[in-house]
Amino acid sequence: MNSTISKIKGIFNLLKHIDIDQISKISQKVDLPKLMDQFSKLDENQIKGLAKMLDSSGRKKELPPINGDFYELHMKLTEEQRAIQLQVREFMEKEAKPLVNRYWLTDDFPHELIPKFKKLNLCGVTYEGYGCPNLPFLMEGVIAMEIARVDASLATFFGVQSGLSMGSIYMCGSEEQKQKYLPGMQQFDLIGAFGLTEPEVGSGAAGGLTTTCKKVDGGWILNGQKKWIGNATFADVIIIWARDLDDNQVKGFIVEKDTPGFEVEKIKGKMALRIVQNGLITMKDCFVADSQKMEHANSFKDTAKVLQMTRAGVAWMATGCARGAYESALEYTRKRKQFGKPIASFQLVQGHLVEMLSNLTAMQTLVFRLSEMQDADILKDEHASLAKVFCSLRTRDVVAQAREVMGGNGILLEHDVARFVADAEAIYSYEGTKEINSLIVGRSITGMSAFV
């Protein structure tokens, strides 16, 4: 008797979720007496389940926020640092994101963004003086990640300007050279480029540069070519590394764009980092004054100091690229429906997402520690190289799975991931290939050099 009463109460509780119009529509489609008979056979748990389903059917389920920082590493930042991170994120989302796919497709650079980068006042992130913000290395990494999270090309542009070109002058230039160039570069009034790699020399730059310099009265004569030089087509100041014909040591020079004998040709046909304007530089009896030779750039060891500093930034950049791909894929899978359900609800898709997040989280924790070591002045070449190897490898995995969960739509530029997939290939190769960086780490841990 009590069981029957309980069932009747359950049925009435269930029916109170249905209005009269709904009951009228139901009666036209089904046999209500038969339906009520079926209801009477339900147990309490089944009735409660149906009531819960009806109660929630009109409400949209609130999904968790899309956040690639699964271990909340931003909590390691101070309030001021977190504010800078969010400032860069807002800039990239509002100002850059609406432009990047169009410019990536046309192989052009969005010059209208340069004055807006200037307003951020973050160029020369870690340097002291010359208008630079003098922030910790951790923030240099965070900024690189936030820019690459939207577009790796713009992160490369910023890294060349703030890191490689400004960094060369800051670390190797005379005080007079620093005063002359760094304030203008910090404000983006002068655009910088960094010329090390050559048509036939990439990994072997330490001992095989074919670009030469020769001391003459009042200056130096430069001859040779540089290839893959980011920002070169519109740079005002280009750092050129050349082998001295007299002592066979690498020297560094600050070359201004209108110097006679100095020409730049844009490299076309790239499949990655298409917004970056890479140039082929040709120097024919290019004369630069003594005042343009960097005072403390007298061997490849000096070049390597700059590369060590910026290689850490590339690991952060790879992490940003992976984060952008993961977050784009997660958003897509929550909206894309197949078989009447969002594909994010399927087990195999969730498996991909979790693998992506696992790789991303490992990368983030690694680069945070890397920057902590840099700020503690205990960073060595092998530390930066390990981070570059690991992060660029795992980024490839993340972007590949991001494309996979999007199916055919993953190759469309409008969903962003196709751009991340292509750009990850360039990040994987530049600032030292996997093989070269692996040998740097291998030499460290074995005590034996495997370099040729």
Disulfide bonds with the S-S distance in Angstrom:
none
